[in-house]
């Protein structure tokens, strides 16, 4: 009895619709994500100029590019081709902003 309640992973599970909404929200291209992306680019430039790996890792951690990658993976997991396409296009837009 204790083993069943101790290892029960479904008791604290979020509904699938809520998970989908959070993934899509984090993958969206909004002004706040673009501002954070520009700040991450500036921090990465400072890290490159200072030759500091710690600052570069910090810039990667605050970069919002991971949301699109997570959304693509989630779309593959649930076999949703529309989510995969939207997320890939959003990721391409964010990468175009970061490379310019």
C-alpha angles and dihedrals in degrees: 000000000000091000092055094052095040096053098037104129096175098063094077097037123132118229114266093240091056091050090051093049092050093048093049092046092052091048095052123110106236134155092257091055091048092051091050089048092053090049091050089051091051092049090049090051090052090049091051092049092048092043088232119152091189092061091047091053089049090053090051091050095055094042113112093214092100093071093070092047091051090048091052090050092047090049090052091049094053095035095241108152093183092057090048092052095046092047093047091051091048090048091051090051092051092047091050089054092049095049096052 
